[in-house]
Amino acid sequence: MKKRLCGAGAALGVLGVLVTVGAPPAQGSPPGTRPTRHALPLGPADLTETRTVTTLQPGVTLTRIVRGGGESPDPALHWTVEVSIPGGDTSPDPDAPPTALKDRASADELTAELKARGFQARAETVTTPRTADYAGGTLGWRVRVGTFDSQSAANAERTRLRTAGHAGSAVYTGWDGDADARGPWHVDVLTIDPREFRGSLDASYGPDLENRETTSDLSTRAGATAAVNAGFFVLDPKAGAPGDPAGVGVYDGRLLSEPVAGRPGLVLHDNGRRTEVTRLTWQGRVSTGATSLPLNGINRVPGLIRNCGGTAGDAPTSLPLHDVTCTNPDELVTFTPEYGSGTPAGEGLEAVLDAHDRVTELRSPRGGALPPGGSSVQATGRRVADLTALAHVGDRLRISTTLLDERGHRVSPTPKTDILNAGPELVRDGRLHITPATDGMVHPDDPSWYYGWVHKRNPRTLAGVDAAGRTVLVTADGRSTESLGLSIGESAEVAKSLGLRDAVNLDGGGSTTMVTDGTVINDPSDAAGERPVGDALLILPRRHTH
């Protein structure tokens, strides 16, 4: 990974301090190289770990951590093909679609079939750790074929399996999450110390909410010193408007996207002080005179609730359910000028408001441009009659929204406050506190989803605050043999080992990106390179006023 580290140094233009962990410095080591007591809790304790610390601006440091991988490749790790398991005659649900995990009988049945056709197949049990709100235990059984030294060899076997009628994917066993894997891991840590920080900590969604931009574009546009990707967002147009935050979004004190009920938000202030993780709900109403109606959403396509956690009547649930788009045909959704060039089109009714909150138009079907500084309220299904009775051209409509914390207390962000959607929690009050069940990462009747998203190692982006009040932003590369990534459990362990008092998981996978001085310094995992995202967290230099 020398190219990766040299590239980062070139982007920074500053020589850092190299810290070697896990072994004393060799005789004749360069100045600034020293051992430290604390190492990341990844792999065996005897792994070598190096940390390169660089000051990016007063109060902001970047620590680049490489753990393991200094020796020859781990002989215990290899490539294999993970085969999708159909329901099978012995399965409790024979008509279920093929998935990575199934019951033992289905896995054994597929293994026997593959062996009979000449494949080196095996069934393996997958057991996952307990968390704060999930019992863990056996998730199910997987079926794998072959042991290969290279991805190309595994891909060749996958092609042979597909020819035989079986779906599967080439996987590296280092991504499984086994504690004895020897790495390597690449972890980058941005630390903002409010005692010295005179810049600004800011969240940005770009020109509008409904479109995606890369973290590097958002960083460059703002002139940021550093940036990381931030919250979850809509990716597929079938799930809503791509780029729309899939959960709470408060920018410069304005609530522009409603919470996924009860899920955590990362609360940030532009001076880098009082960063916190808190669980949020909301209330919203549109009213005129003494009459009012409850709102269902803010700045999203009516009827599509990404990550669920909406209101009663949503299907399949009104509870959080991650990576699922719940639906509701009867909704009232408000749009602000920040949404985009035009509101979503479709059946229903839309009350269009000018900058003074006066109704200028009732349009049906809904959708179109808004007046300068204007807003709107869209109704679908049975809510159309409600909005028809409430709003008339010339009326002044009042739209009110309220954020509530987990104790039911009102949250009143100032214009210097941003809140980003996140989940699950990782650390609370300095102790591991992992909440996948509460935050919708445990899917009923679909252990394969938990296996892929929570249990296995992936690229991750984390954030939190330490006991000294420093905001800490972390990215960990993954989905490669050069950096294994982190499971959610490992993410929590890493956050705790970095001294975080409270920590939460942000969007990860192909979204995980860290930028310094306009250059991406990590290795995003998407084959196409850096992924456009919904929003990013920016560290800005000090602003000089004249």
Secondary structure, 3 states (H helix, E strand, C coil): CHHHHHHHHHHHCCCCEEEEECCCCCCCCCCCCECCCCCCCCCCCCCCEEEEEEEEECCEEEEEEEECCCCCCCCCCCEEEEECECCCCCCCCCCCCCECCECHHHHHHHHHHHHHCCCCEEEEEEEECCCCCCCCEEEEEEEEEEEECCHHHHHHHHHHHHHCCCCEEEEEHHHCCCCCCCCCEEEEEEEECCCCCCCEEEEECCCCCCCCECHHHHHHHHCCCEEEECCCECCCHHHCCCCCECCCEEECCEEEECCCCCCEEEEEECCCCCCEEEEEEEEEEEEECCEEEECCEECCCCCEEEEECCCCCCECCCCEEEEEEEECCCCEEEECCCCCCCEEEECCEEEEECCCCEEEEEECCEEECCCCCCEEEEECCCHHHHHHHHCCCCCECEEEEEEEECCCCEECCCCCEEEEECCCEEEECCEECCCCCCCCCCCCCCHHHHHHHHHCCECEEEEEEECCCCEEEEEECCCCCCCCCECHHHHHHHHHHCCEEEEEECCCHHHCCEEECCEECCCCCCCCCCCCECCEEEEECCCCCC
